[in-house]
Every structure is written in structure tokens, then in C-alpha cells.
Amino acid sequence: MVDVLTPEQRRLNMSRIRGRDTKPEMLLRRGLHARRLRFRLHRRDLPGCPDLVFPRFHAVVFVHGCFWHGHSCPMFKMPATRVAFWRDKIDGNRKRDQKAQVKLVQDQWRVFTVWECALRGPGRQEIGTVIDGIVRWLDQDQSLGSCKGRAPEEKSARGFSAD
């Protein structure tokens, strides 16, 4: 399958994709701040440079895009062009995520992952539900947690899990 964009157009599109201050991240930041939770942003001294760091709870939150981190959900679709490149790129991101998570847990940090599909797409949840889930997780002593979008058949189920 041929790319419908010229190389210049594709380069421009890709150059505008950022790794911080994304819409899902900003939604979470506003909601958590409104709940009077205070956090630090993108601490580069921690493995994986977590999006939100809660020093008081010794906890971090990652906001992962489903495409870039290869989440198995309806929002992820492997590109049809340059398949080997994208497979290697996404597999590398997954390995780097796993390595950072293991290192954080070893260093006694608690890790929560919010997937983009929890906030966008057909299986999205209400932002208040996602914020409530993070707040509950912060109050508990679980080391790992995650929030993802609901599958179409799980209309009533919440997409939270303690990993």
C-alpha cells in the first residue's frame, strides 16, 4: 500500500507529534489538580521519565498513547507501509516501558498506566471515572495499576486493573 502523503507532508505530520503535554495527559492533570492532588511533571531522574510523579505517595503515572506503545485495543493498528520499521519501533517502545516499570518497582515506586483508549475512542470512559480510579489507587498500597478503555462487549465494566 502506497502512502497517500508526500514525504514532506508525512515529515511535517510526524514532527508535530509530541511526547508531553498531550491532550490525554492534560485532561488527567487538570482533573487531578482539581482534586487537590499535587504532582511533578516529567522527572527525568526517574526511569522512563514518568508523566506525573506524586512524591507524597511515592507513585508515578504514565499516560501512554495506544499506537506508540502498541496497546492491544481497537485504537492500535499496525501501519501497512514499512511494517518491519514500525514493528521494531513499537517493540522497542514496549521493551523500554517494561524495563522502566521494573526499575521503578525495584526502587520502591508505585506505577500506574493510563492508556489513551481510556480517554478517547469507542471504549472511552468518563474522565471523572478515570480520575476516581487513580485517586483510589493512590490511597491503596498496590504497586501496579492500569486504566484502559472498555471493549465494546464490556459496556458496564470499568477498565481498571491492579497488575
Residue pairs with C-beta under 8 A, 6 or more apart in sequence:
1 80
1 81
2 81
3 10
3 81
5 13
20 41
20 42
20 51
22 63
22 65
23 119
23 120
24 63
24 65
24 114
24 116
24 119
24 120
25 51
25 52
25 63
27 119
27 127
28 52
28 61
28 63
28 114
28 119
28 127
28 130
28 131
28 134
29 39
29 41
29 52
31 127
31 128
31 130
31 131
32 39
32 52
32 131
32 134
32 135
33 39
35 131
35 135
37 54
37 135
37 138
38 54
38 56
39 52
39 53
39 54
39 61
40 52
40 53
40 55
41 51
41 52
41 53
42 49
42 50
42 51
43 49
43 50
43 53
46 53
46 60
46 104
46 109
47 99
47 100
47 103
47 104
47 107
48 62
48 96
48 97
48 100
48 101
48 103
48 104
50 60
50 61
50 62
50 104
50 111
51 60
51 61
51 62
51 63
52 60
52 61
52 63
53 59
53 60
53 61
54 60
54 61
54 138
57 110
57 138
58 108
58 109
58 110
59 109
59 110
59 111
59 112
59 137
59 138
60 104
60 109
60 110
60 111
60 112
61 112
61 113
61 114
61 134
62 97
62 111
62 112
62 113
62 114
63 114
63 116
64 71
64 97
64 113
64 114
64 115
64 116
65 116
66 73
66 75
66 76
66 115
66 116
66 117
66 121
67 75
67 76
67 77
67 90
67 116
68 90
68 93
69 90
69 93
69 94
69 97
69 115
70 76
70 90
70 91
70 93
70 94
71 115
71 116
71 117
71 148
73 115
73 117
73 121
73 123
73 148
73 149
74 117
74 121
74 122
74 123
74 149
75 116
75 117
75 120
75 121
75 149
78 86
78 87
78 90
79 86
101 111
101 144
104 111
105 111
105 143
105 144
110 137
110 141
110 142
110 143
110 144
110 145
111 143
111 144
111 145
112 134
112 137
112 144
112 145
112 146
112 147
113 145
113 146
113 147
114 130
114 134
114 146
114 147
115 146
115 147
115 148
115 149
117 123
117 124
117 148
117 149
118 124
118 125
118 130
118 147
118 148
118 149
118 159
119 125
119 127
119 130
119 149
120 149
121 149
122 149
122 152
123 148
123 149
123 150
123 151
123 152
123 154
123 159
124 149
124 150
125 147
125 149
125 150
125 158
125 159
129 158
130 147
133 145
133 147
133 158
133 160
134 147
137 145
137 160
137 162
142 162
144 162
144 163
145 160
145 161
145 162
145 163
146 160
146 161
146 163
147 159
147 160
147 161
148 159
148 161
149 159
150 157
150 158
150 159
